[in-house]
Every structure is written in structure tokens, then in C-alpha cells.
Amino acid sequence: MASFDDRDGWVWFDGEFVPHRDAKVHVLTHALHYASCVFEGERAYGGVVFKSREHSERLRMSAHLLGFKVPYSVEEIDRAKAELIKKQGFENCYLRALAWRGSEQMGVAAKRDDVHVAIAAWEWGDYFADKMKGVRLMIAPWRRPAPDTSPCNSKAAGLYMICTLSRHAANDAGFDDAMMFDWRGQIAEGTGANIFFIKDGVLHTPTPDCFLNGITRQTVITLAKKSGIEVKERAIFPNELQTFSECFLTGSAAEVTPVREIAGLQFKPGALTEQLMHDFSALTRRTNA
Ligand code: PMP
């Protein structure tokens, strides 16, 4: 597979479609030096972007939390995404929308930098190679920072530094991904997905008070409640791990991915995980039918 910058097709870039290979930025770009960039990861099913509006709203909110304004409305971003996948002829694909500060000012201060927006899309299968078998997680060597040390509700590029380090540590040790604790030592999430546990037919998931309240997470909670499953959003501590029977990750890329091990502790993807995987996949198909 060619490198991501060397493909056919189109990228929506500041309001226009440009050939994929020409969608470039200069080395003197504030975002590259100071991580003044926010992004979205989304999926389209059957040619329609799932929860497009929620993702466009979050992109604008993420930028706002970093102190800059996305110069396109939610409607304009939604339209750009829809046109992009249509132009590429994609039915089922992944989309990356991003907004970043440009080159007018190259120091810590960035208020005079123009804001750019781009959207790319590519055809992509499962996030984890062994998704259906269940993934194996290690405990991450890094923790989610406290809310007063990072803009934790922003899907900001800079916050992924510790995710990449944690994911690499996990992969180097033979695991699929890492589960991150938060700054207090409570269970937080994966490196690119939220986490859920099941005990006695009840769903438990950490309160998103220092990490993203994922769009997939919210969707799964709604689906669970609709089928009468009790959901407890609460602080979850590492010593509780052994009391849970099932575990899964949720995210736009990961969708609903069963977890079969966390650092030596085994979980058996069971009926509830299967039901939620099924309900999520039915919803993505139905929403776009
Ligand atoms: N946490 C992190 C760190 C993520 O990168 C993601 C993926 N965006 C999520 C949670 C899940 O968010 P969503 O369901 O909105 O994709």
C-alpha cells in the first residue's frame, strides 16, 4: 500500500478539492511545531458519514478549546465530507477532518495565524487486525493528564503524544493496545478508544472527566439503555478489574472491539458484548439505509 501522501483521489483543502498528492503544508507551520491542530476520525457506512454532525461540532469545539475558530460552519463541513466521499466513490471508508494554525506567526503566541481545514478519506477495514478474536491490552506507561493540565475535552493532536508512546510500548511488548490510567490512577481509556466493562449484566464505564466522551461511547450507552441494560458511569479502580467478566473498546475507528486480556487478566467476550457489537453494526447500517 502506498504511503498516505502518495495516493490517487482528492483532499478537501480550505474549501476546494485538490489532488491528493498536492494537499501539502509548509515546514514552517505552527501546528507542526506547537501541536496547534485538532482532528476527527470518522467512518462512513454505505456512503453516509456516521454521526457526521456530531463530529463536525466536536471539531469546532476542539478548536475553540485551543483558542481558535474553524472558519467553516458545521453544515459546510458536513457537506464537504459528503461531497468528498461521493467524489471518491467510497461507500465504506474512514475520514480524517482536521483544523490547524498556519504560518503567519511562528512562536508560542499564535493569534495571527490563519486557520486551515482539510478533510481526507480512505478505504479502511478493522482498526485491530484480530478484532473479532478480542484484543490484548497492556497497562500504559503514561497516564491521562489532569483536566487542569491539558484541554482534555479537545480532540487535540498534542494529546496524542502519550497515546502514541503508550501504543508503541504495548506493541513492542506484544500487545495490541494499551489501557491508560488517569492522573489519579483510575482506569481511563485505550489510546484511541473508550473502555467498557461488564459485571452481572451491568455495563460499567469510567466517567469521562479527563478524556474524550467519545461519540461511539455515547452511542453504545444509548443502545444499551434502549435494550434495558443498566449503565454505570463511575470511577473505576484497577483492583476491580478481576471482578469484570467482559470488556470492550469503543471508537469511530475501533467501533465495538472485544478485549480478551488486560495485562494477564483474561476476559471472555460474551453475550452482552456480542449484542452491543451487533446493535452498533445494525445502527450504522440502518442510519445510512
Ligand atoms: N479516546 C481517544 C483517545 C480517542 O482517540 C478516541 C477516538 N476519537 C476515542 C476516545 C473515542 O471517540 P469516538 O467514539 O468519538 O471516536
Boltz pocket constraint, residues with backbone or C-beta under 6 A from the ligand:
constraints:
  - pocket:
      binder: B
      contacts: [[A, 41], [A, 155], [A, 163], [A, 189], [A, 190], [A, 191], [A, 192], [A, 193], [A, 194], [A, 211], [A, 212], [A, 213], [A, 214], [A, 215], [A, 216], [A, 217], [A, 250], [A, 251], [A, 252], [A, 253]]
      max_distance: 6.0
